[in-house]
Amino acid sequence: MTDPIKPSNLEIEMKMMAERAAGKALPPNLKALTERHIERVLTLVDTMRSAGVDESLVRHSVREIIDSYEKELVDALTRIAEGNE
């Protein structure tokens, strides 16, 4: 059986990912990006659990959102580094 995902752990993981990528002085637009993805993940977890979806599928779906977040974060940091944002 797959252990249930804890929403607080997801939030911590995503905030730590942003901090590792951009340092403690995360620009406001990236803070907003982080918060938006955290909300998406938490909403997805609640919705899927309410619908009785198996925890392994919940985990897979969360992983897809976190991967999407990481890509958006890297893209945003690249634009910042290139002076395009």
Secondary structure as GFF3:
##gff-version 3
##sequence-region A 1 85
A	DSSP	alpha_helix	7	22	.	.	.	ID=ss1
A	DSSP	alpha_helix	28	50	.	.	.	ID=ss2
A	DSSP	alpha_helix	55	81	.	.	.	ID=ss3
###
